[in-house]
Amino acid sequence: FNDNYSNVKINGLYHGIELRNKLVDCDLYISASILDACPNHILEGICCGLPVLYINDKGGGKNICQKTKDKIGESFTNFDELLKKIKIIINNYEYYRNNIIKNINEFTSTTCMKEYYNSINI
């Protein structure tokens, strides 16, 4: 790492309940995933109640985060926009959290697996 990353904390790898415990201690989930067909990491963040910042590009992240009419996060295309969207989420945090809670059944792995199966089993 160079000095530009001095404020970045690398936590390591977590699995199962340990991962869940780390995620619920967070306030926001940021995904930089592009062209990922089904980014489970986004589902994990949502299921821990975290509003999501996701790249506005093709791929499953955008599809997952725009699954309901109720916004659960914000999209971004570059770093400056990411910073602006973080502020939007901070200023409307309860709105995003309530939307996640209201729609949590739409973001389970079972629901996503059924939709994925239906889309390829035409």
C-alpha positions as CSV (number, residue, x, y, z in Angstrom):
1,F,0.0,0.0,0.0
2,N,1.1,3.5,-0.6
3,D,0.3,6.5,1.6
4,N,-2.9,7.3,-0.2
5,Y,-4.5,4.3,1.6
6,S,-3.4,5.2,5.2
7,N,-7.1,5.4,6.3
8,V,-8.1,2.1,4.9
9,K,-8.5,-0.7,7.4
10,I,-8.2,-4.3,6.1
11,N,-10.1,-6.6,8.3
12,G,-9.3,-9.9,6.7
13,L,-11.6,-12.8,5.7
14,Y,-14.7,-13.7,7.7
15,H,-17.2,-16.5,7.3
16,G,-20.7,-17.3,8.6
17,I,-21.7,-15.7,11.8
18,E,-18.4,-13.9,12.1
19,L,-19.1,-12.1,8.8
20,R,-22.6,-11.3,9.9
21,N,-21.3,-9.8,13.1
22,K,-18.8,-7.6,11.2
23,L,-21.5,-6.4,8.8
24,V,-24.1,-5.5,11.4
25,D,-21.4,-3.3,13.0
26,C,-21.3,-1.3,9.7
27,D,-23.5,1.5,8.5
28,L,-23.3,1.1,4.7
29,Y,-22.3,-1.4,2.1
30,I,-20.2,-0.3,-0.9
31,S,-19.9,-2.6,-3.8
32,A,-17.4,-2.1,-6.7
33,S,-18.6,-5.2,-8.5
34,I,-19.0,-4.9,-12.2
35,L,-20.6,-7.5,-14.5
36,D,-21.1,-9.9,-11.6
37,A,-24.1,-12.1,-12.5
38,C,-25.3,-12.6,-8.9
39,P,-23.2,-10.7,-6.3
40,N,-24.0,-12.6,-3.1
41,H,-22.0,-10.0,-1.1
42,I,-24.6,-7.4,-1.9
43,L,-27.3,-9.7,-0.6
44,E,-25.3,-10.3,2.6
45,G,-25.0,-6.6,3.1
46,I,-28.8,-6.0,2.5
47,C,-29.8,-8.9,4.8
48,C,-27.7,-7.3,7.5
49,G,-29.8,-4.1,7.0
50,L,-27.1,-2.1,5.2
51,P,-28.0,0.5,2.6
52,V,-26.0,-0.3,-0.6
53,L,-23.9,1.9,-2.8
54,Y,-23.4,0.0,-6.1
55,I,-21.9,0.7,-9.5
56,N,-24.4,1.9,-12.1
57,D,-23.4,-0.6,-14.8
58,K,-24.5,-3.9,-16.2
59,G,-24.7,-6.8,-13.8
60,G,-26.5,-8.3,-11.0
61,G,-25.7,-5.7,-8.4
62,K,-27.8,-3.1,-10.1
63,N,-30.5,-5.6,-10.7
64,I,-30.6,-6.6,-7.1
65,C,-30.6,-3.1,-5.7
66,Q,-33.3,-2.0,-8.1
67,K,-35.5,-5.0,-7.5
68,T,-38.2,-3.2,-5.5
69,K,-39.8,0.2,-6.1
70,D,-38.5,1.2,-2.7
71,K,-34.9,2.4,-2.8
72,I,-32.5,0.5,-0.7
73,G,-29.4,2.4,-1.8
74,E,-27.8,4.5,-4.5
75,S,-25.8,3.9,-7.6
76,F,-22.6,5.7,-8.6
77,T,-20.4,5.8,-11.7
78,N,-17.2,7.5,-10.4
79,F,-15.5,8.4,-7.1
80,D,-17.0,12.0,-6.9
81,E,-20.5,10.6,-7.4
82,L,-19.8,8.0,-4.8
83,L,-19.0,10.7,-2.2
84,K,-22.1,12.6,-3.1
85,K,-24.3,9.4,-2.8
86,I,-22.7,8.6,0.6
87,K,-24.0,12.0,1.8
88,I,-27.4,11.3,0.4
89,I,-27.6,8.0,2.3
90,I,-26.4,9.6,5.5
91,N,-29.1,12.3,5.3
92,N,-31.8,9.8,4.5
93,Y,-30.5,6.8,6.4
94,E,-33.8,5.7,8.1
95,Y,-35.6,5.9,4.7
96,Y,-33.2,3.3,3.2
97,R,-33.2,1.1,6.3
98,N,-37.0,1.1,6.5
99,N,-37.2,0.1,2.8
100,I,-34.8,-2.8,3.4
101,I,-36.8,-4.0,6.3
102,K,-40.1,-3.6,4.4
103,N,-38.7,-5.6,1.4
104,I,-36.3,-8.0,3.1
105,N,-38.0,-11.1,1.7
106,E,-37.1,-10.0,-1.8
107,F,-33.4,-10.2,-1.0
108,T,-33.1,-13.7,0.4
109,S,-30.9,-16.2,-1.4
110,T,-33.9,-18.5,-1.9
111,T,-35.8,-15.8,-3.7
112,C,-32.8,-14.8,-5.8
113,M,-32.1,-18.5,-6.6
114,K,-35.7,-19.1,-7.8
115,E,-35.6,-16.0,-10.0
116,Y,-32.2,-17.0,-11.4
117,Y,-33.4,-20.5,-12.1
118,N,-36.6,-19.2,-13.8
119,S,-34.6,-16.9,-16.0
120,I,-32.3,-19.6,-17.3
121,N,-34.9,-22.4,-17.4
122,I,-37.1,-20.9,-20.2
